[in-house]
Structures are given as structure tokens and as C-alpha cells.
Amino acid sequence: MTVVRDVPKQLFIGGDWQDAESARTLSVDNPATGEELCQVADASPGDGRRALEAAVAAQAAWAATPPRVRSEILRRAYDIIIARTEDLALLMTLEMGKPLSEARAEVAYGAEFLRWFSEEAVRVDGGMMTAPDGRNRLLVTRQPVGPCLLITPWNFPLAMGTRKIGPAIAAGCTIVLKPAPQTPLTSLVLAQILTEAGLPAGVLNVVTTSDAAGVVEPLLRGGQIRKLSFTGSTQVGRILLAQCADTVIRTSMELGGNAPLLVFDDADLDVAVEGTMVAKMRNMGESCCAANRIFVHTSVAEEFASRLAARMGALTVGPGTEPGTDVGPLIDVVGRSKAHDLVRDAVKRGATVLTGGELPEGPGCFYPPTVLTGIAPDSAIIDSEIFGPVAAIRTFETEDEAVAAANDTEFGLAAYLFTQHLDRALRVAERLESGMIGINTGLVSNPAAPFGGVKQSGLGREGGRVGIDEFLEHKYLAVPVGA
């Protein structure tokens, strides 16, 4: 296919496309068919070192580049991405599986981070004041933190790249980007687009690899990386934090989620069902902020479950490239097996399947939209991030009970609640231990808002006005009065 054929398949280091050491390659597969799309370079630790050396060499000049220049590069990249929406959407669908309609939406969402941070690049400011004792003027400036290692997941191949690359470029930082091995093609095209937009050699370096641990750990322990931004599992995040400790690397961690969704007795059920469909089924449920635990007041639980099952059961499952597809394949066999094992465990413990729940025949990593009720307290699905199209419904009687159940997790990324009472909405939102709350909506992601969680869902924020702060250091200058 042309969009796959036209993607560079090498590593991008110092402005050049290069083969990996020993010409190693890794396979990129189509999850809808299980067939190979292509081979891309498979970096070694030595390749990772060369990428970091290129970023270090480019750092001083890039930090000194006028903010307006950085801004215009990001804006040109935004324009290019929007102009190539169809090709980028198809590429993402082929390597990741999501339906074309969702892939197009991700192109718009991902591109917006570049436009947003193009505007933030020229607004990095500081301050000046007189010291309380009157002896010094206190000047505060902000400077780029330095070379960054950005590690992105497979579920949003474009948006997770732009959400990290945008603020790093805007702040004046150079980058080593390591995309997920399942979906490297979009990141390689993104490097191509940014180069076309005028990004100097060495500012962005892309290292695709099947040996993440072998490539990443030496970079973190070597003393030249000054910032790590990682999106992925909490388990891996803990390992990376430990590796960053030796050289005190600044970190941003967007980790796992176990998002609760609360439907109160006064909720508008039309709004609640629609919001749940978005919170649960966006990206086939393969999202860290997907609704993972659905709690419904007993007085409306039966009707809510029936409506949700009807909506989910009516969705069309198939290859994302086919017209009319609502639900594409999961990323791989491991992801599908995990979702099915959680469903089987819940059923074994007494849950009822209202729709779905059976493995389909044929090729591809497809799993049907599934609704479960009567979830037992000891079911594995309660404490596991499903990452699939499975809605597990439990009931509650009181507001306190709902909030306690929602907070009964080590995670705290996103949460959702549905109620028509403003006071209850604000009161419950304040009590929920999550970094993002959707009130009568199932969508919280927005480039203009700070994305991130609390507890073991991570550190720092991406997007919004604070997103660029993660890539800047404050520097204080003391100037004696009269000097």
C-alpha cells in the first residue's frame, strides 16, 4: 500500500535516515489481519547512544533559536499534518487498527498540540522584583531543561508524539523519541513532516526498537538526558523512575488508569449512556482514561445496563479500513487474550453477559463489545486496566458508597460522573481522587487542558498552559541595586 511504502523505514539520527547497527529490523503488523505491513530498523543500544549524541550536539544552538522561529516551525508542521489527514489516518489504521473515522479525529487532535504549542513558544516569560531587604533585584528567567527522552505508546501513535514533541520543541529542547514497536510508522512520518517544516538536524531523533530496556536504560544512566517523558504502564513507569534517580532526571509520567464512571439516580440516562459509550468505546477501549469501572445507582441500573448493551451490541466490528466499521481490532493477541480472560473470570464469579463475551472466529485481533452486570467484588476486572471494549457494571446505593468505591484503587487518572444536580456534580468531583473529571461527558482530552493523573497514574501534566513548563527550568539572577 502506498502510504506504507512511502514511510521511511530507517532510524532518524542527526537529520539523516540511517540503518540500525548490523542492519537489524523489526516487523510491523496489521492487527486486523495479522499480516506484516513492513520492516523497520531495529535500534541497538549503540544506535540509541548515537541519537543522544546528535541531540546533545544540537542543544545549544536550538536553545538559542528565537522563539518565533520555533513557533513557525510547529505551525508549518500543523498545516502539513492537516493537509495530509487522509494519508495519516490510513497509516494509523493499518498499524494500530482503529477505524478510519477515529484515526481522522486523532489527526485533528494530535495536530492541535503543535498549533497550541506554537502559540506557547512565544509566551515563555519570567519576572523581576526587588528583594525585601532592598539590596538586590531578583530576575527570574526560564530556560530549556536540555536533551529529552520521549517514550510514546501504541494506542494514539500521532497524538502521543505531538503532545510530547510540541512542548519540547517550543521550549527549546532537543529530543530522542522512542515510539512503541507496534506503531513506529506514524512517528517516522512525523519526523519527516517536522523536517519538511524546517526543524534543524539533530533537534528530533527517532529510534525504533524492539529492545526498549536495552536502549533506554543506558541513556537514562549516562548523565546527558535531562528530561524523561513517558506514557505507558505504571509497572514500567516505576522502573524508569528508579533508573532516573541516579542522575536526578526530571520526569513526566502518564501511567495506567482504572477510571470510574458514576451514574447517579438523577442522571439523564440518554446523556449518561451516550457519555459512557464515548468514555468506554473510544479507541476500542484502548485508552488509559477509558471508563474501566462503571458504578450505577440501583434505581436506574437495570435500565441503564439494558440501554448500554443495546448500543454496544449494535456496533459493527471489523477492519478499520472498511466503511461502516465502529470497532476495529485490538492491538495484538496478547491484548485480546487479556480482555477475554477478564470477562471469563468475571463470569466464573457470577457476572451476567448482556452482550458480547465470545471470541470471534477468523483472523485478526477482534473482540466484541461486551457488557457485564453483577460483578463480584473479587473479580479481577475490578482492579485491572481492561484496555478493551468491555463494560463492567456494578451498583451503589449512596453517594458516599459510590465515591469510596471509585477511590478504591491505586490509580487516579480520569473519572466520570453523570448527574443533573450542579451541587452534587461539584461536590463529588472534588472528592474523587483523579487528575481529570468528566461531568456529564465521556471525553476529557483536550490540547488546551492539563492532562495527567494523581497517585500511581503519574507525575506532571501534558497539554494546556502548564504543558510547556515540564520542559523549562527557572533560573534566578541576583543583581545588586545600583550595580
Secondary structure, 3 states (H helix, E strand, C coil): CHHHHCCCCCEEECCEEECCHHHCEEEEECCCCCCEEEEEECCCHHHHHHHHHHHHHHHHHHHCCCHHHHHHHHHHHHHHHHHCHHHHHHHHHHHHCCCHHHHHHHHHHHHHHHHHHHHHHHHCCCEEEECCCCCEEEEEEEEECCCEEEECCCCCCCHHHHHHHHHHHHHCCCEEEECCCCCCHHHHHHHHHHHHCCCCCCCEEECCCCCHHHHHHHHHHCCCCCEEEEECCHHHHHHHHHHHHCCCCEEEEECCCCEEEEECCCCCHHHHHHHHHHHHHHHHHCCCCCEEEEEEEHHHHHHHHHHHHHHHHCCCECCCCCCCCCECCCCCHHHHHHHHHHHHHHHHCCCEEEECCCCCCCCCCCCCCEEEECCCCCCHHHCCCCCCCEEEEEEECCHHHHHHHHHCCCCCCEEEEECCCHHHHHHHHHHCCCCEEEECCCCCCCCCCCECCCHHHEECCECCCCHHHHHEEEEEEEEECCC
